[in-house]
Amino acid sequence: MGSAAHQALVARVTAHYRRDPRVRAVAVFGSVSTGGWHDLSDVDFDIVTDDAAVIDPAAEARALFGPAAVIVIARGDCADVVLDTLDEASIRWHPLSATSPNITASLRVAVGHLAQQEIAAAGESNRTAPDVPRLLDTMVREAVGAWKAVQRGRQWEAIVAVERTRHALTVLRGRRDGLRLDPAGPMAALAAVIAEAAAEFDLGSGRRALLERIGISAEQEGELA
């Protein structure tokens, strides 16, 4: 899974937890597990614990990486870690019943006695239907915001708004898109994201009219989809 650096990171985490009685499985998800990684990709870990386990994410990260963990940002049941090598890891510790549905499509069990299918099934049982109208409204609102930022010469604000549009699409579909967007062309990137949404969801006449006013027409959506 991943580059030599990614593999070393996975080996370090799995070795640490291999005989830990609190841990039922260590899984990897995201680009490193799917093969879509870059040398600079972080490693996403999902660690399934015993129901009775009490986990302190900051303490776990320090125990895993020691002084090599230069930055540890812990919150709730997870931690983001930056190592002195610039390698990064995101780790979540949780009981099986709290598995996130967002990892099921890409997770791979690295070590443990839980099958991949068992963890995926637990995650899918937690999946809830997205609020489609609200998310489509959010997409179009952010699209309008991106357009306004471009008109005002605020390129970075436009790029951020496009990313928020893309995040709404991710929530809608329950998975990330595979788009390769060029930040030098925010409006082209925006059109590609809207095309992905229009291919699967009915945007409705009102939303389409707003998009047409900022230069993203139904015809463009069809071509890009």
C-alpha positions as CSV (number, residue, x, y, z in Angstrom):
1,M,0.0,0.0,0.0
2,G,1.5,3.3,-1.1
3,S,5.1,4.4,-1.4
4,A,8.0,3.0,0.7
5,A,7.4,5.8,3.2
6,H,3.7,5.0,3.4
7,Q,4.4,1.3,3.9
8,A,6.9,2.1,6.7
9,L,4.2,4.2,8.4
10,V,1.6,1.4,8.1
11,A,4.2,-1.1,9.4
12,R,4.9,1.1,12.4
13,V,1.2,1.4,13.4
14,T,0.4,-2.2,12.8
15,A,3.4,-3.4,14.8
16,H,2.4,-1.1,17.7
17,Y,-1.2,-2.5,17.8
18,R,-0.7,-6.1,16.7
19,R,-0.9,-7.5,20.2
20,D,-2.8,-4.7,21.9
21,P,-5.8,-6.3,23.6
22,R,-7.8,-3.1,23.1
23,V,-7.5,-3.2,19.4
24,R,-9.7,-5.4,17.1
25,A,-8.3,-4.2,13.8
26,V,-6.2,-1.6,12.1
27,A,-7.4,-0.5,8.7
28,V,-6.1,1.9,6.1
29,F,-8.5,3.9,3.8
30,G,-8.3,6.7,1.3
31,S,-5.8,7.1,-1.5
32,V,-3.1,4.9,0.0
33,S,-5.4,2.0,0.1
34,T,-7.0,2.5,-3.3
35,G,-3.8,3.2,-5.2
36,G,-4.6,6.8,-6.0
37,W,-1.8,8.1,-3.7
38,H,0.9,10.6,-4.4
39,D,4.3,10.5,-2.6
40,L,3.0,13.4,-0.5
41,S,-0.3,11.8,0.4
42,D,-1.0,11.3,4.1
43,V,-2.0,7.9,5.5
44,D,-5.6,7.5,6.8
45,F,-5.9,4.9,9.6
46,D,-9.0,3.6,11.1
47,I,-8.5,1.7,14.3
48,V,-11.3,-0.4,15.6
49,T,-11.2,-0.9,19.4
50,D,-12.9,-3.0,22.0
51,D,-16.2,-1.5,23.1
52,A,-14.8,-1.0,26.6
53,A,-11.5,0.7,25.5
54,V,-10.9,4.2,26.7
55,I,-8.7,6.1,24.2
56,D,-6.8,9.3,24.6
57,P,-5.9,10.3,21.0
58,A,-3.1,12.6,21.9
59,A,-1.5,10.0,24.2
60,E,-1.9,7.3,21.6
61,A,-0.2,9.4,18.9
62,R,2.7,10.2,21.2
63,A,3.0,6.5,22.1
64,L,3.0,5.5,18.5
65,F,5.5,8.1,17.2
66,G,7.4,9.5,20.2
67,P,9.5,12.6,19.5
68,A,9.1,12.1,15.7
69,A,5.5,13.4,16.1
70,V,6.3,17.1,15.9
71,I,2.6,18.1,15.6
72,V,-0.3,16.3,17.1
73,I,-3.8,17.8,16.7
74,A,-6.3,15.7,18.7
75,R,-10.0,16.1,18.9
76,G,-12.7,13.8,20.0
77,D,-11.7,10.2,19.0
78,C,-9.1,11.1,16.4
79,A,-5.7,12.8,15.8
80,D,-3.8,14.4,12.9
81,V,-0.1,13.9,13.1
82,V,2.9,15.5,11.3
83,L,6.2,13.7,11.7
84,D,9.7,15.2,11.5
85,T,10.0,13.6,8.1
86,L,7.0,15.7,6.9
87,D,5.0,12.4,6.6
88,E,1.4,12.8,7.9
89,A,-1.1,10.5,9.4
90,S,-4.8,10.8,10.3
91,I,-6.0,8.3,12.8
92,R,-9.4,7.5,14.4
93,W,-10.0,5.1,17.2
94,H,-13.5,3.8,17.8
95,P,-15.6,0.7,18.6
96,L,-17.0,-1.3,15.6
97,S,-20.5,0.2,16.1
98,A,-19.2,3.7,15.5
99,T,-17.5,2.9,12.1
100,S,-17.9,5.8,9.7
101,P,-19.7,5.1,6.4
102,N,-17.3,7.4,4.6
103,I,-14.5,4.8,4.8
104,T,-16.3,1.7,3.6
105,A,-15.5,2.1,-0.1
106,S,-11.7,2.2,0.3
107,L,-10.8,0.5,3.6
108,R,-8.3,-2.4,3.8
109,V,-7.6,-4.2,7.0
110,A,-3.8,-4.2,7.7
111,V,-3.9,-6.3,10.9
112,G,-6.6,-7.7,13.2
113,H,-9.2,-10.3,13.6
114,L,-12.1,-8.4,12.0
115,A,-12.8,-9.0,8.3
116,Q,-12.9,-6.0,6.0
117,Q,-16.6,-6.9,5.1
118,E,-17.5,-6.8,8.8
119,I,-16.1,-3.3,9.3
120,A,-17.7,-2.1,6.1
121,A,-21.1,-3.5,7.1
122,A,-20.8,-1.7,10.4
123,G,-20.0,1.6,8.6
124,E,-22.9,1.1,6.1
125,S,-25.3,0.6,9.0
126,N,-24.5,4.1,10.1
127,R,-25.1,5.7,6.7
128,T,-27.9,8.2,6.6
129,A,-29.6,9.7,3.6
130,P,-28.1,13.1,2.7
131,D,-30.3,16.2,2.7
132,V,-30.3,16.6,-1.1
133,P,-32.1,19.9,-1.5
134,R,-29.9,21.6,1.2
135,L,-26.7,20.3,-0.3
136,L,-27.7,21.3,-3.9
137,D,-28.6,24.7,-2.5
138,T,-25.2,24.8,-0.9
139,M,-23.4,23.9,-4.1
140,V,-25.2,26.6,-6.1
141,R,-24.7,29.2,-3.4
142,E,-20.9,28.4,-3.3
143,A,-20.8,28.4,-7.1
144,V,-22.3,31.9,-7.1
145,G,-19.8,33.0,-4.5
146,A,-16.9,31.6,-6.6
147,W,-18.1,33.5,-9.6
148,K,-18.4,36.8,-7.6
149,A,-14.9,36.3,-6.2
150,V,-13.5,35.8,-9.8
151,Q,-15.3,39.0,-10.9
152,R,-13.7,40.9,-8.0
153,G,-10.2,39.5,-8.8
154,R,-10.1,37.5,-5.6
155,Q,-8.7,34.3,-7.1
156,W,-8.0,32.5,-3.8
157,E,-11.5,33.1,-2.5
158,A,-12.8,31.6,-5.7
159,I,-10.7,28.5,-5.3
160,V,-11.9,28.1,-1.7
161,A,-15.5,28.4,-2.8
162,V,-15.0,25.8,-5.5
163,E,-13.6,23.4,-2.9
164,R,-16.7,24.0,-0.7
165,T,-18.8,23.2,-3.7
166,R,-16.9,20.0,-4.2
167,H,-17.2,19.1,-0.5
168,A,-21.0,19.4,-0.8
169,L,-20.9,17.0,-3.8
170,T,-18.8,14.6,-1.8
171,V,-21.4,14.6,1.0
172,L,-24.2,14.1,-1.6
173,R,-22.6,11.1,-3.2
174,G,-20.9,9.6,-0.1
175,R,-17.6,9.4,-1.9
176,R,-14.9,11.7,-3.3
177,D,-14.9,12.5,-7.0
178,G,-11.9,11.7,-9.2
179,L,-11.7,15.1,-10.8
180,R,-8.4,16.7,-11.6
181,L,-9.1,20.4,-11.2
182,D,-6.8,23.3,-12.2
183,P,-6.8,26.0,-9.5
184,A,-5.6,28.5,-12.2
185,G,-9.1,28.2,-13.8
186,P,-11.7,28.4,-11.0
187,M,-14.7,28.7,-13.3
188,A,-13.7,25.7,-15.4
189,A,-13.1,23.7,-12.2
190,L,-16.5,24.9,-10.9
191,A,-18.2,23.8,-14.2
192,A,-16.7,20.3,-13.8
193,V,-17.9,19.9,-10.3
194,I,-21.4,21.1,-11.2
195,A,-21.4,18.7,-14.2
196,E,-20.7,15.8,-11.8
197,A,-23.7,16.9,-9.7
198,A,-26.0,17.4,-12.6
199,A,-25.2,13.9,-13.9
200,E,-26.7,12.3,-10.8
201,F,-29.1,14.9,-9.4
202,D,-31.9,17.1,-10.7
203,L,-30.7,20.6,-10.0
204,G,-34.2,22.1,-10.6
205,S,-35.1,25.1,-12.7
206,G,-34.3,27.7,-10.1
207,R,-30.8,26.5,-9.4
208,R,-30.1,26.0,-13.1
209,A,-31.2,29.5,-13.8
210,L,-28.8,30.9,-11.3
211,L,-26.0,28.8,-12.8
212,E,-26.8,30.0,-16.2
213,R,-26.5,33.6,-15.0
214,I,-22.9,32.9,-14.0
215,G,-22.1,31.2,-17.3
216,I,-22.6,27.6,-16.4
217,S,-25.4,26.3,-18.7
218,A,-27.3,23.1,-18.8
219,E,-25.6,22.4,-22.1
220,Q,-22.2,22.8,-20.6
221,E,-23.1,20.5,-17.8
222,G,-24.2,17.8,-20.2
223,E,-21.0,18.1,-22.2
224,L,-18.8,17.9,-19.1
225,A,-20.7,15.0,-17.6
